[in-house]
Amino acid sequence: MKKNNYKTMFLPIIMSLLVVTFVFVGCKPEPEPGVSDFLVSSCLDEDRRGYYDSDTIYVTAINDNSLKIRTTNTHFNCCSEDFWEDVTVDEINIAVSMYEDAEVPCDCVCPRSVVFALNNMEFGKTYNIFLLKSDDYVYYKFELVFDEGIDLMFIR
């Protein structure tokens, strides 16, 4: 009579469980890029004539998967007090849309600074970034290969 060997009997079951565990654990999708720390300043000093004509956009890596994006002189409606953002990711295209609360637009513009972090970037991956998109209008767009040494400045 053949003796039952528990090691031989349970080995296929244990191996099957290990394979199933590795398949489910190893298939976690990478998180998509998103925005954090979104902030829009109050109206900037109106006595800076001539300074309103251009906006400087700074793009800096703040760690191994995040970019800090800051504008210095972005024009918005004077009556707006609340702002919020939405991020749309399509493969390598990242669109950061921005919305303001002005129900009835005032007859003036107000320069403001906008600051936010773009998180979950993948090292070495090329991205097309569309900043402050609104419907078909894009305030500024650029392409970059994400690297933790990024330190860019654009003048618009």
One Martini backbone bead per residue (centre of mass of N, CA, C, O) as a GRO file, in nm:
protein
  156
    1MET     BB    1   0.098   0.035   0.020
    2LYS     BB    2   0.053   0.372  -0.022
    3LYS     BB    3   0.192   0.656   0.104
    4ASN     BB    4   0.099   0.957   0.223
    5ASN     BB    5   0.217   1.274   0.109
    6TYR     BB    6   0.166   1.595   0.211
    7LYS     BB    7   0.367   1.747   0.035
    8THR     BB    8   0.262   1.637  -0.239
    9MET     BB    9  -0.039   1.723  -0.202
   10PHE     BB   10   0.010   2.051  -0.135
   11LEU     BB   11   0.197   2.172  -0.352
   12PRO     BB   12  -0.004   2.252  -0.584
   13ILE     BB   13  -0.176   2.443  -0.410
   14ILE     BB   14   0.044   2.642  -0.322
   15MET     BB   15   0.138   2.722  -0.605
   16SER     BB   16  -0.132   2.836  -0.702
   17LEU     BB   17  -0.158   3.058  -0.486
   18LEU     BB   18   0.103   3.209  -0.559
   19VAL     BB   19   0.032   3.280  -0.850
   20VAL     BB   20  -0.227   3.438  -0.790
   21THR     BB   21  -0.096   3.649  -0.606
   22PHE     BB   22   0.112   3.764  -0.814
   23VAL     BB   23  -0.091   3.855  -1.025
   24PHE     BB   24  -0.253   4.061  -0.844
   25VAL     BB   25  -0.011   4.227  -0.728
   26GLY     BB   26   0.142   4.283  -1.014
   27CYS     BB   27  -0.139   4.446  -1.141
   28LYS     BB   28  -0.100   4.723  -1.046
   29PRO     BB   29  -0.176   5.026  -1.119
   30GLU     BB   30  -0.066   5.317  -1.197
   31PRO     BB   31  -0.091   5.620  -1.102
   32GLU     BB   32  -0.222   5.899  -1.199
   33PRO     BB   33  -0.202   6.201  -1.263
   34GLY     BB   34  -0.214   6.481  -1.027
   35VAL     BB   35  -0.349   6.726  -0.806
   36SER     BB   36  -0.191   6.949  -0.568
   37ASP     BB   37  -0.179   7.235  -0.397
   38PHE     BB   38  -0.402   7.436  -0.487
   39LEU     BB   39  -0.334   7.789  -0.580
   40VAL     BB   40  -0.482   8.120  -0.560
   41SER     BB   41  -0.433   8.430  -0.561
   42SER     BB   42  -0.469   8.727  -0.511
   43CYS     BB   43  -0.463   9.022  -0.611
   44LEU     BB   44  -0.236   9.198  -0.753
   45ASP     BB   45  -0.059   9.463  -0.785
   46GLU     BB   46  -0.173   9.752  -0.973
   47ASP     BB   47   0.116   9.929  -0.983
   48ARG     BB   48   0.249   9.724  -1.216
   49ARG     BB   49   0.315   9.850  -1.478
   50GLY     BB   50   0.387   9.617  -1.748
   51TYR     BB   51   0.384   9.342  -1.585
   52TYR     BB   52   0.107   9.227  -1.717
   53ASP     BB   53   0.214   9.128  -2.006
   54SER     BB   54   0.351   8.890  -1.841
   55ASP     BB   55   0.419   8.535  -1.788
   56THR     BB   56   0.565   8.322  -1.553
   57ILE     BB   57   0.675   7.979  -1.584
   58TYR     BB   58   0.728   7.732  -1.338
   59VAL     BB   59   0.925   7.418  -1.355
   60THR     BB   60   0.960   7.180  -1.080
   61ALA     BB   61   1.118   6.942  -0.922
   62ILE     BB   62   1.033   6.789  -0.589
   63ASN     BB   63   1.072   6.490  -0.687
   64ASP     BB   64   1.049   6.159  -0.829
   65ASN     BB   65   0.703   6.245  -0.905
   66SER     BB   66   0.709   6.579  -0.904
   67LEU     BB   67   0.554   6.893  -0.989
   68LYS     BB   68   0.607   7.237  -0.987
   69ILE     BB   69   0.362   7.491  -1.061
   70ARG     BB   70   0.418   7.843  -1.161
   71THR     BB   71   0.263   8.152  -1.169
   72THR     BB   72   0.278   8.529  -1.187
   73ASN     BB   73   0.047   8.652  -1.429
   74THR     BB   74  -0.263   8.560  -1.423
   75HIS     BB   75  -0.565   8.612  -1.584
   76PHE     BB   76  -0.868   8.726  -1.428
   77ASN     BB   77  -1.151   8.777  -1.299
   78CYS     BB   78  -1.229   9.005  -1.050
   79CYS     BB   79  -1.485   8.841  -0.918
   80SER     BB   80  -1.317   8.610  -0.846
   81GLU     BB   81  -1.273   8.367  -0.557
   82ASP     BB   82  -1.315   8.081  -0.682
   83PHE     BB   83  -1.111   7.786  -0.732
   84TRP     BB   84  -1.062   7.509  -0.968
   85GLU     BB   85  -0.971   7.172  -1.061
   86ASP     BB   86  -0.883   6.956  -1.347
   87VAL     BB   87  -0.782   6.626  -1.454
   88THR     BB   88  -0.652   6.504  -1.771
   89VAL     BB   89  -0.572   6.170  -1.886
   90ASP     BB   90  -0.388   6.079  -2.203
   91GLU     BB   91  -0.138   5.910  -2.152
   92ILE     BB   92   0.076   6.190  -2.225
   93ASN     BB   93  -0.173   6.372  -2.163
   94ILE     BB   94  -0.198   6.678  -1.965
   95ALA     BB   95  -0.488   6.838  -1.828
   96VAL     BB   96  -0.527   7.157  -1.668
   97SER     BB   97  -0.816   7.262  -1.541
   98MET     BB   98  -0.984   7.580  -1.490
   99TYR     BB   99  -1.198   7.735  -1.243
  100GLU     BB  100  -1.450   7.989  -1.194
  101ASP     BB  101  -1.717   8.174  -1.012
  102ALA     BB  102  -1.810   8.380  -1.217
  103GLU     BB  103  -2.124   8.456  -1.317
  104VAL     BB  104  -2.058   8.767  -1.359
  105PRO     BB  105  -1.864   8.939  -1.538
  106CYS     BB  106  -1.638   9.163  -1.518
  107ASP     BB  107  -1.476   9.477  -1.634
  108CYS     BB  108  -1.211   9.296  -1.545
  109VAL     BB  109  -0.874   9.226  -1.451
  110CYS     BB  110  -0.668   8.981  -1.263
  111PRO     BB  111  -0.370   8.926  -1.133
  112ARG     BB  112  -0.227   8.595  -1.074
  113SER     BB  113  -0.124   8.324  -0.886
  114VAL     BB  114  -0.028   7.986  -0.967
  115VAL     BB  115  -0.030   7.678  -0.762
  116PHE     BB  116   0.107   7.339  -0.817
  117ALA     BB  117   0.094   6.983  -0.809
  118LEU     BB  118   0.230   6.719  -1.010
  119ASN     BB  119   0.155   6.386  -0.979
  120ASN     BB  120   0.265   6.071  -1.075
  121MET     BB  121   0.525   6.064  -1.222
  122GLU     BB  122   0.734   5.923  -1.476
  123PHE     BB  123   1.035   5.825  -1.516
  124GLY     BB  124   1.127   5.913  -1.855
  125LYS     BB  125   0.863   6.036  -1.939
  126THR     BB  126   0.663   6.174  -2.184
  127TYR     BB  127   0.500   6.500  -2.176
  128ASN     BB  128   0.191   6.671  -2.232
  129ILE     BB  129   0.124   7.003  -2.122
  130PHE     BB  130  -0.191   7.156  -2.020
  131LEU     BB  131  -0.254   7.476  -1.914
  132LEU     BB  132  -0.536   7.610  -1.820
  133LYS     BB  133  -0.781   7.477  -1.935
  134SER     BB  134  -1.060   7.592  -2.163
  135ASP     BB  135  -1.184   7.401  -2.346
  136ASP     BB  136  -1.012   7.511  -2.637
  137TYR     BB  137  -0.833   7.660  -2.435
  138VAL     BB  138  -0.474   7.726  -2.396
  139TYR     BB  139  -0.249   7.888  -2.210
  140TYR     BB  140  -0.025   7.644  -2.180
  141LYS     BB  141   0.234   7.451  -2.357
  142PHE     BB  142   0.429   7.141  -2.302
  143GLU     BB  143   0.729   6.944  -2.318
  144LEU     BB  144   0.843   6.652  -2.122
  145VAL     BB  145   1.095   6.484  -1.945
  146PHE     BB  146   1.092   6.316  -1.669
  147ASP     BB  147   1.288   6.463  -1.401
  148GLU     BB  148   1.444   6.546  -1.094
  149GLY     BB  149   1.602   6.809  -1.259
  150ILE     BB  150   1.379   6.998  -1.312
  151ASP     BB  151   1.422   7.354  -1.445
  152LEU     BB  152   1.183   7.574  -1.561
  153MET     BB  153   1.124   7.859  -1.797
  154PHE     BB  154   0.841   8.058  -1.897
  155ILE     BB  155   0.733   8.305  -2.136
  156ARG     BB  156   0.404   8.467  -2.205
   0.00000   0.00000   0.00000
